[in-house]
Amino acid sequence: MPRALTLALAAACIFTVAAAVMLKLMPQPLKDSDYMIVGSVATLLALLGLFLAMVATSRSSDVFFKKRKKP
């Protein structure tokens, strides 16, 4: 399976699990703002997981810095 597809599916799974857990833990009845908070936090966690997975599976040894050629 290509790397991009695997990372996208992992991010979708993280989003789904985070949203489900937060919906289960929040007190009932839920308002519209509660659903917005759940979606926002789940999105944050999914993007954080995607970022960490991309850094961990990076092919280069130095992810954040790029060596420049001397002129």
C-alpha positions, 0 to 999 in steps of 0.5 A, a space after each residue: 500500500 502506498 505511503 500516502 494512502 496508509 497515512 491518510 487512513 491512519 489519520 482518518 482512524 485517529 479522527 474517528 476514534 477521538 471523536 467517538 471517545 469524546 462523544 461518549 465522555 461528554 455529558 448529555 444533552 449535547 449542543 451544537 457547540 459541543 459537536 464543534 468542539 469534538 470535531 475540532 479536537 478530533 481534527 487536531 489529534 488527527 493532524 498531530 498524528 499525521 505529522 508525527 507519522 510523517 516525521 517518523 517515516 521520513 526518508 531523510 535523516 534531517 527532517 526540519 533542516 536542509 543543508 545548503 550548498 556552499 557558494 
